[in-house]
């Protein structure tokens, strides 16, 4: 037997492309704009969201029959907030350096609409295992876009990737800079992230005709 | 039939239980990890102070590398010879001066104009050179920024360390990168006898920071407000120490002239 049934593997693969949370559902845009100036920050954010979304989905799914309908949004918020605080505290105690680098991102996870969206749309109506897969899938789809945007913004904006000077030194004028190339400082500002995401959506829609609305 | 979860009494009960469970869980986690976290914070402060006076594990010109947390306690006591608390005109020695919370001191001083705030000053010594290390705290774009600056006896910057709570990654957050901090080395904070501080300046046409006597370092693109925050922080906090450092310098000069006189009379 395969590790995942066909139905289950769709839960992971769909959000990567045809039902991507950022490019198709247009969720989680704010964090995609704010933290993608560097590739490293994008990767870390993607991983943190994956942990919180997968665990949160399982918790919500386990409680789905006992959460009162009237206060379910508040209940979801409390669960996300509690998870995020625990992750933050554990990192501070055992991986202090890493937690310093993440600082604001950890707190920002709470505000990510993908998380509340998946709790509400999937975990409240599905069993824990399927919810877990859905969490992993959606976080991966989100992370994929973040990493693509982070890659282009860091490369074109700072001429580096993960902090390494891949295009040469802009001040000492080596590498590409010797030929008069200049970094595009505009790429470091958030509006350019929106434009990069727009280009990704354009490419995706023109390749997949089923996504084009009438 | 209505589901049992729709009843008001159930909703209230659920809310109460959930708050109690989550609240005690978080309190338990925070309590259990507190010791470890405060130790980490203490080590970090020692690492930062040492970094400002050039005691670090840096290799080449790439990234910031502190003394490792395992060795930092011993290294700190090896290099930091004296920790002073300056209050008004008096300076007392205090081996825990590095734990003074500058933020609390500042609020206290703001609330009560008669309060003489405690100013911690660390005196380090490396290879025969004495460093005066001053803690600073100010405002960035989003949140607090802080740091340490080490001066030699002529009030020339020997090194700085900056950190921030929540500046934008890739922009303002770069104040803690070496390409920014290293620029401060060798800058003078005095212009003649007047205290100027160091300006984080845009367009000073000196990206390699070759002019050391202009009280200016090259700013970060896209981080104007964080840069202005750094300028303001240095101006505000280092200025408080200038009278004391001038006094030290004066005392030292007197001492040297006295020894000269003694040797003259011996002849």
Interface residues (C-beta under 8 A of the other chain):
Chain A: X34 X35 X37 X38 X41 X65 X66 X67 X68 X69 X70 X71 X74 X75 X78 X79 X82 X85 X86 X89 X90 X92 X93 X94 X96 X100 X103 X104 X153 X154 X157 X158 X163 X171 X185 X188 X189
Chain B: X3 X5 X6 X10 X11 X14 X15 X18 X19 X22 X25 X26 X29 X30 X33 X36 X37 X40 X44 X62 X63 X69 X142 X165 X166 X168 X169 X170 X171 X207 X208 X221 X222
